[in-house]
Amino acid sequence: RFQQTEVMTKDFKFIDASKVETIIDECQRNLAKASRNITEDKLKIVSDQIKKEINQFRNLVPLLVLLRNQGLRKRHWLKMVKETGVKELKKLKYINGIELVNYGAKTEDDEKSTDYSVLTKEQIIEQNAQAIGFTFKQAVNDLKLEQHIDKIRVISEAASKEYAIESVLA
């Protein structure tokens, strides 16, 4: 079952974008099948309205998938900030967990990964489970990230490739 309001307002860290994408696809298919059999005008109007709302949200799903890419690390979020000029994205730098490896920061903007170097393993696990206080609604309505989707896509796709390599080497 799909709840658009939940996806838009739930803490961004806890949204499973691939699950949302699958559910939206299923909703579209099921509605298309069901609407073929609707003959009553009032039901047709309701069906068309639901279809319109699903399609509107469907347009946001690629952005959601790119932003919830499990391969995005601190360096990718900082690059997004630099490329898009949206400083609020910096809040998301630990959305996929705290990194303790220094990836060779070259400038102060890169912020060396020593932020959490004094934490124990248990503290890191606890920190990684915390909400980040950011929603997809903020990404869409406040930050207008749709207008930066091409830049975000390039960074997210690079992160996916790096993540795949890291996974193989691990």
WODA-V465383 format. One record per helix or strand of 2 or more residues. SS is the DSSP state (h for helix, s for strand). FROM is the first residue (numbers start at 1). TO is the last residue. If there is no record, write none. Layout:
ss = (SS & SS)
from = (FROM & FROM)
to = (TO & TO)
//
This chain:
ss = (h & h & h & h & h & h & h & h & h & h)
from = (4 & 12 & 17 & 41 & 74 & 87 & 108 & 121 & 136 & 145)
to = (9 & 14 & 36 & 67 & 84 & 92 & 110 & 128 & 142 & 169)
//
